[in-house]
Amino acid sequence: MSSHKRAIPAVFARQTGLMAGLLAAVLLAAVAGERVRGLLASSAQLASLSVAIALPLGLLLALLLAKTDTPGRRPALLLLVAGMFTPLHFVAAGWDAALGVSGVLTPWLALAASDGLSSAPLIAGWRGAVWVHAMAATPWVAMIAAAGLWSVDAELEEDALLDAPPHRVLRRITLPLAAGALAAGALWAAAVAASEMTVTDLYQVRTFAEEVYTQAALGSLDFTATPDAALPPGAVRGRLALAGGVGLVALGAFASLMLVRRSVRVDATAERRPAWRAELGRWRPLGAATLAMLMLLVVGVPVAALASNAGTEVVPAGDTVQRQRSATKLIGAIAAAPWQHRRELTQSTLVGAAAATSAVVFGALAAWRLRRGVAPLTTALMAFALAIPGPLLGLAIIRLLNQPTDSPVWWLAWLYDHTQTGPWIAQTVRATPIAALVLWPPLASVPQSALDAARLEGAGPLRRLWGVAAPMRLGAFAAAWLAALAVALGELAATVLVAPPGTPPLAVRVFSLLHYGVEDRVAAICLVLMLGYTAMAAAAIVLWRRSMAGGV
């Protein structure tokens, strides 16, 4: 245990350094004035409230999945992995269909209200933004924490069981050793909430990321100007605020990735015991009921609400009309949705497949670098790719591709106007870190003896990666491609700015329709894509597990 005790202070020492960096970023952003401080404060409030909800839910799910023999763990694991890659606007659609203005549960809650007449939706404004971000973050927190719990040395826990009951072992041994992973999940959730504009735009909540999106749409990124100012003053201070805000979120993502790197251990040289799990015995029904309730909250309610909306049809009733729910209507709507959105779906799939392929290539290079050590530069680049607000990424791509006719690279403008190069770049940037995280444990588990033998034969680092490690972990590469495809299909904030004229990507189409409510066609296509994400998650889990077990 002594080695683990020495490792824990090192982790917290790094956390202290990262917190100092976060403070410096805040001070940098604060020079822009009161308006930016208010935007940063609202972003921090959104992130902290979302984490306050997601953290206990995610920890409880992680404990049930990783450290108990609760029935139903495998289905729950599948649904959580699918939830990790479900786009944020789909999560918002589900909860809006449940508790929004026209939500399925809103009339029931109105009847149960103290005045009996209140019809104010629960999912609106700040409440809606916080809750949707929390529900979207819960699968991430749960799976990151579960990865840390699975990585705890089972020998330590089993030795401690000789002197203490299971609940005390969990409290004194398991949770302290997995604290880094839990902190990583919290930081990840906070970084996503602070950098995303999807939910805040839907619910009209003013945060730093939402302001970036708004200013990008208006063609200006100065945070010190009033909307009607012709020549906004303080442009330099606004740019400093922008750099400080992006740096703040990037440092949070960097800290999360570093903690994951330190907390999730992969040993390529020795067999490790299977993770220890507490046997619940007579408490198994309670564990199963708790897991079922949590999964109902995180997954069941929004999916059921979408199904209810997709299965609703309007029928004449005298001089008025009634809304009735029909299983036949639901099945028909789901069956018709892919054809109704066939152009957007086909285009998005082709671009997403290309982005997933390039993301796997770049992600494999990053994962190969992570295998050899901490790699702070690689981790920092991954964190920046995850944390940069989508509108900023979109504007950077526009600046890169939209070249004047007298430029030596004028042909980039043709690619920008007539091809899907812009969305491909945006989706590749977003998907690469995810592909790297999926590939890192399998590549780290490649036997060093095989790599040493290849090196003795003159193989360089890239040849050892593509000629030795990749053939041994083909299943992991397939799983990484599926994960990258899921991320690419759901990328919205940058794609909405760089998509060429014509048929919009499916994510952009669905997002625009959500501003008018979750009607049956929108609910149906959301359900279809959620089923697709679940199928991709199931395939990725099977492929990844086979790869980690030593198979191809």
C-alpha positions, 0 to 999 in steps of 0.5 A: 500500500505504501506505493499508493500512499506515495502516489496520492500526494503526487496527484494532489500536488499536481492538482495544486499546480493546476488550480494555480493555473486556473486562478491565473486564467481567472485573473487574466479574464477579469481584466476585461471588466465587469461584463466578462466577470459576470459571464464567467460567474454565470459559467462557473455557476452553471458548471458547479451546479451541474457537477453538484448534481452529476457527481453524487449520481455518477459516483453511486452508479460507478459503485454499483457497476464496479464494486458490487454484484448488483443485477443488471450491471451489463445493460446499465453499462451499455446505456451509460456508454451510449449516453456518453456519446449522445449529443447534448441537444438530443438530451435536451430534446428528451428532457424538454419533451418530458418537462418542457412547456409541452412536456408529457409530465408538465400537466401532472406536475401542475396538478400536484403543485400547491396552487393546483393551477401552475403550469410553469415548466421545470425545464426552462431557463437556468433550471433547464440548463443546469438539469440537462447538463447534469444529466448529460454529464452523469454517464461521463462521471459514472464511467470515469469513476468506474474506470478508476474503481476498476483500476484499484489493486484488488490485492489491497482490497482483499487484504483489507477485508481480513480486518474490516467489513466491505463497507469500510474497505470501500470507504478507507481503501477503494474510494481514496485510491479512486479519488483522482478518477472521481475528480477527473469526472467532475472536472470533465463535467465542469469543462463541458458545461462551461464550454458548450453553447447548445443548451444555453442557446436553447434556454436563453442562459447567458454564459461565456460560451453562449456569448462566444456563439452570439458574438461569432454569429454577429461577426464580432468577438468583443465582450466589452461592447454593447450590441449597438456599438458601431466601434466597440471600445476595449477590443484588446481587453475583450481578446484577453478575456476570450483567451482567459476564458478558453484557457480556464476551460482548457486547463480544466480539461487538461487536469481531467485528462491528467488525472485519468492518466494517473488514476487508470492503471494499465499494466502491460507486463503482468496479469492483474487480479479481477476487480474486487466486488462486494457481495450484497447478499440479501441487499441485492434487491435494494441494489437492483432497485437503486440501479433501476431508479438511477437509470430510469432518471438518467435514461428512461424518462427522456427516452420515454418522453420522446417516444410519447411525443413521437407516438402522439397524433391529432384526431378530430373531436367535434369542433376541436381536436384531441391529442392521442398516443398510439403505438402504431403512430410511434412505430410508423414515425420511427420507421419513416424518420430515416427516410424523411431526413435521408439527405441530412443523414446520408451527408452527415454519415459520410462526413462523420465516417471521414472524420472518424477515420482521420481522428483514429489516425491522429488519436492513435499517434496521441495514444502511442505517445501516452503509452510511453509516458505522461506526455504533457504536451500531447495531453495539453493539445487533447485538452485544447481540442476538447475545450475550445468553444465550438464557434471559435473552432468554426471561426478558425476554420473559416479563417484557414479556408476562406482565402482571397482569390489572389492568395497562393492557396486560393483553392482552399476557398473553393473547398470551403464553398463547395465541399464538406472540408470545413465540417470534416476538420471541425469533427476531426478536431473534436473526435481525435481526443476521444479516439485517443482515450479509447485507444490508450489502454489497449495500446498501453497493454501491448506486450513490451516484448513484442515491441522490443523484438520489432525494435531489434529488427530495426522498426522505428516508433511508427512502424512499431505502432502500425506494424506491430501494435495496431494488428494486435489491437484491431478491435480497439481501433474499430471501437475507437472509430465507432466512438469517433463517429458518434462524436462527429455525428453529434458535433454542432457548435463548429459545424453550424458555422462552417457547413456549406450552403445546401443540405444542412448536417443532421445535427444542425437540422435537429438543433434548429427544429428544437427551437420550435419545440419537440414535435413528433418528427423531431422526437422520432429522428432523435429516437432513431439516432439514440438507437443508433448510438446504443448499437454503436456503443454495444459494438464498441464495448464488445470490440474493446473488451476483446482487444483488452483481453488479448484478442484481435 
